Every structure is written in structure tokens, then in C-alpha cells.
């Protein structure tokens, strides 16, 4: 798989996107009919791409030979065959389109017999707000709630999905506001239109990401189509998405009160606190706890835990400082609270929670089911962490009697990380500072210290991360951490500056990825300068394969981070040129190589590059 290069920088695309977004917002205000028409045309085009062009391309690429034989057979049987083929293909694509629309989430179903209070609340909301019928209620493990319409026109089912972690973190009245907000997405023509736009937007985003790295025949053309299309569709869809969210907030206010609706919006802050004080320690216990029960513990946490003074306020201030990003379909929390004219209640404990009050006897069954699913999904991670925990204990035993001066840099880094994971923040910080004093120029040490400090909102970490960013492999993650910090702090000027730096580093990283994952006729090569032992290893491995006739090895010249080495092997096969793909696949598994190694057949599209390798490099076979 080769990453496709971009024709413009990330900053240029971002500027174009922001300009389109502002044009869309202005058009929606000044000329709403024109806005609706243009957005409708773009959504129809997305339907064409997502449900017709992409399926046809997949059928042609994956089953092109079979389709050709089928058409030929039908052509022999009857002159009506073109009509039959067209009908069959259209029927298959329509079935695929409807199947994609009717996909359902993997959640736990709950009925009125299981939770009569929950269904009584839903019935009350329908009566008060004139909402349509809700056919099914599902419970999942997300900190979220959603209302989805599944099915085909004329036969649809409205499904309400409630996240159990969310229900554990809110009061019954706050949950009523959440359900009213989600149910509002089913009411009115605009909401129906926004559901259509949102569905097409999510599907085309996913398909655009797939085609960005697809090597199949015609994928490059579709990739360009998606890049052109998504640049306009995203920008024009977002004003509608955000306006619909504000209207749904207004319905939540009508169902409860401004204060309750505001507190339900701020429930995400309680989730942030739970992430820091419950989930992070839970993951840290993976080193020695054999089988956790995460959701049972989360319910107890929200019922009884009281954060230290100022913790909730700190997380709330961070949440209010966040601005809506370029691809966010929801307005920021600050904008949503301003729209309903209220401030959230600064309360953490919820007893009883919406889960306790609404789910009743079904709560224990749901918790047990989600706990079992979580354990199953995270079994490999938990086992690896237990093994890592044993390794850490062995490491601590091994260095217990060794003075710090006798430990090397990476042993001290590991000790600092272990100390932080065990909750001794002051001792961990002292270790990181000692490391920075001992190795002031080591980029890894400065990066870990900077990350540790910024995780605790200490701006002193910025200088350390800036130093680490001078190393190519750390430039992108360091820039990402600094940008995230300034975004959390609400400093828009600093955030914009680091967004520019982050865009530049993203482009460099992508260019480097393109350089290291493929070759072109314009690439330059030079002698490999490999040791005789490595050359002998490559000769023996290629000769043992049996499919390689001749082979040469060279080093590719790299523009981004030229200190990085990319070794390229050009080869010919003993059979027909089409056999080269199989040989390359075998060699990928047979050659054990530390670093980047590219295998290039001296045939087809890579022949010119392989000729350059043979001219500049060393002969292997």
C-alpha cells in the first residue's frame, strides 16, 4: 500500500476550507433558498458517489473477470442480455444501497418489561413534545445518546440508543433533556434533511479516507473526486448540522428547563473527570488485577466519589475554552450554553442516577453484559499489561540496589514512567528533571518531560517539546501536544500558530511516508553502502527463493530527513513478468530487515526506477 501524495499543502487546503465554510454560513443567512439548493445538490452527488460509483468500482475491480464472462454468456443466450445485465446490476446496487442504509449498531436491546420507568419517560416526552413513535431502545457502552431512523422509505424504525456510562453520570431530569434533544432530530422537514445530509457525510468521509491509500485500478481518479467533493460538501454541511443541534437544545429546554439542559450539556465534564480519576487508575491496575468489572465500578464511582476541590471547575473551564473545530458537526459547549442562556450546575455526584432510576432491575444485567463484553474486547491488552507488570516488577527488583548514577537514560525513563503510573507524581517529576539535567540534549528525554508537564497543564513543558521537535520523528507528536495544550487553554492566537506548525509537520510526515513506501522514475539512487554481512544475507535469501533471476540493491536518496536510510532491491523473475507480484509478496515475508526495505520488480510501471537501481547499486544476483 502506497500513500498518495497531495498536490497542495495542508495549510492551503485548510484556508480554502475555512473560506468555503464562511461562504456557506453567509449564504445560509443572506440567501437561504440558494443555500438549501446547493447543499441538496451536493448531497445528491454524495449519494451518487457513495451508493453507485463506489459499488460499481468495487465490483469491476474485485469481480471484473466474472462480470465479463457473465455478460458474454448472456450475450450468447439472447439479444435481450444487455437489458437483463443492466437490470441485474441495478437491482444489486439498489440492494447494496438499502443494505448500507439499514445497518444497525451492535448494542443491547431493552424492552418495556425490562425497564418500565424508562419507557414511561419516553411516552411522557412523546406526549409533551409531539414526538414520533420510538420503536426500539438500545443500550451500549458509549458516553453518548443517539436517535437513528433505520430502514427504507415507507418502512422505517426509530431507534433510541442510550450509552450506559452517560446514564450513570446524569440525573433523571438531565437524561430527560438528553432524550428530548436526540428525539428532536426526528421532528420536522429540516431534521429529516439534516439526517440525510449527516448520513451521506459520514459515509463519504469514510470512503474518502479509504481511497486515499487504495492502490486498486482507478482508485487515484476516485481519490481526486472525493478530495474535490469533500472540500465543498463538508463546508456546506456544517452550518446546517450546527443549527440543527441548537434547535434540538431548545427542545431539551422545553422538555425540562434551561438549567437542567445546561447541566446535561456539561455531563461531558463529568466524563472527563471520570477518565482521569476512574478509567486511568483502572488501566494502571491492569498490571496486577486479573479480571476487572469496569462498569460496575463506574456506577459506584458516580454515586459516591467526590473530586478534590477545584477539579470539576478545572475540567469545566477547559471544556468551555474549546472551540468547535473545522470538522465538528456540533457547536462548542460555550456556544450551546450561550444559546439557551444558562450555566451548568457544578455537581459531580448523582444519586440516584438516570441508570438507577430508569433501568431498575435491568441495570445489573446490562452492567454484567457490558462488563463481559469489555473484558472480551480488551483481553489481549489486559494480558499484555499483566505480562508488562511482571516485567516491571522484575525491572524494579533488578535496579533496587543500583544507585541512580549507575542507571542509563532509558532505565531512568522507564523508572519515571513506572513511578507516574503508580501515582507518585512528585517523584516522577523529580526523575524527569534529573534526566533532563543529566542529558539536556536528548530529544527523547525532553519529549517525555514536556509531555508529562503538559498533561498536568504546566506550560513549562512547551520549551522541552520545542527542543524535541527539532528531531524529525518527534516533530509531529510534539507539535500536536503543544497545539492541544493551547487549544485547551483557550489561547486562540497561540493555537493558530501551532496549528500552522502542525500542518507543516503533517505535510513533512506525509511526504516522508510517500518517499519511504514507493519509488518513481524520478527518484535518485546511490550505492547501498551495506556491510558485506548484510549483502551476503540478501544474496542467500534471494537465491534460496528460487523465483528471482537477477537482483540489485541501492539506497534511495531521501529529501525529508535524509539521515533516514531506505534500501531498494530491484529484481527480475525467472518466469513471466506477471509472476513478479507473487515473488515480491514471498520476499516481503522471507527477508528479515530492520528498517525500510522496498522490493521493485524490473517490469511494468516500476521498470524505469528499477533500471536506475541497477545502474547505481550493487549486484546481488
Buried (B, 14 or more C-beta within 10 A) or exposed (E): EEBBEBEEEBBEBBEBBEEBBEBBBEBBEEEEEEBBEBBBEBBEBBBEBBBBBBBBBEBBEEEEEEBEEBBEEBBEEEEEBEEBBEEEBEEEBBEBBEEEBEEEEEBBEBEEEBBBBBBEBBBEBBEEBEBEEBEBBBBBBBBBBBBBBBBEEEEBBBBBBBBBBBBBBBBBBBBBBBBBBBBBBBBEEEBEBBBBBBBBBEBBBEBBEBBBBBEEEEBEEBBEBBBEBBBBBBBBBBBBBBBBBBBBBBBBBBBBBBBBBBBBBBBBBBBBBBEBBBBEEBBBBBBEBEEBBBBBBBBEBBBEBEBEEEBBEBBBBBBBBBBBEEEBBBBBBBBBBEBBEBBBBEEBBBEEBBBBBBBBEBBEEBBEBBBEBBBEEBEEEBEEBBEEBEEBEEBEEEBEEEEEEEBEEEBBBBBBBBBBBEEEEEBBBEBBBBBBEBBEEBBBBBBBBBBBBBBEEEEEBBEBBBBBBEBBBBBBBBBBBBBBBBBBBBBEEBBEBBBBBBBBBBBBBBBBBBBBBBBEEEBEBEEBEBEEEBBEBBBEBBEEBEBBEBBBBBBBEBEBBEEBBBBBBBBBBEEEEEBBEEBBEBBEEEBEEEEBBBBBBBBEEBBEBBBBBBEBBBEBE
